[in-house]
Amino acid sequence: MMDEQFQVAEGVPAIENPGLQTVIDLTHQMAHGLRTNVRIRAGIRLVIEFGSFTHPDPTPYDSWIDTCRDCLTPAQERGDIHPTLDVQALSTLLVGAFTGIQVTSHVRTRRDDLHTRVTDLWNFLLPTIVPPHRMPHFHPTGTLQLSPPPPTG
């Protein structure tokens, strides 16, 4: 069940040519999955619960961090990320930030505002990690066409 969360990468075509936009799109795809796919929600819930109590397992987090790093390393080599930034540390920050954002969104709005909060993350973060002349290449709202969530109620 915990592996269900990794289904989100299947909908991101840029994974074949990884970069910063790939990571942005993955966060939005994960947000979409959390809002529309009960199996992804269950997988994330198990990851958070197992990762927070008596016998924490860092494997799911490490996998996401590795995925981010594998996308951000070529982005840095292309000049899309400041050369002085530690890509491993940035990847760890992103996974932690997304985890906190989605939990907070779940508690506050049942994730109704999750895409907005993820966009906020990127709007605040992109100017600090991307050289100014490269900023127009990135879309903090993501580049994927995501279907609307099913109606609630």
Phi, psi and omega in degrees: 000320182295334179287346181303327182299336183279355174298334187299330182294339181296334182267009184248100184296333183289356180298336178286334177232073192295149178191192181296318179297329176301315181293318177302312180296321178298321179294321178289324177294320177295318177301317178297315178299322178294332180272338190237348188235110183298328181290322176293318177301316180295319179298316179295319179300317178296319179300313182293316181294314180291331181276359186241355187240215195300320182234072184297140178245111183281356187305311180298320178294316179299323178296316178294320178298316178298319178299314178299313181300318180295336175273322185281334179297309177295330177297318178294320178297330178277354181090013180277344178232139180311134185294340182274352182282144175275108185296325178295315179295320178297318179297318179296318177299314182299316181294317178296318180295314180298317180302312179295319180297315183290326177294313180298317178298319179299314183292318186279319189225014185057033178071012177299330182259014188299316180296322178296317180293322177294319176298319176302315178307309183290324178298324178280324187277318186307314181297340180269341184248342185252132174302141186308321183289346179263349184306320182297348181279352188240142184242104183298341178273358182089164181243004182270146172272109182255136179290150180294153178293157178295152179297146178261157172103000000 
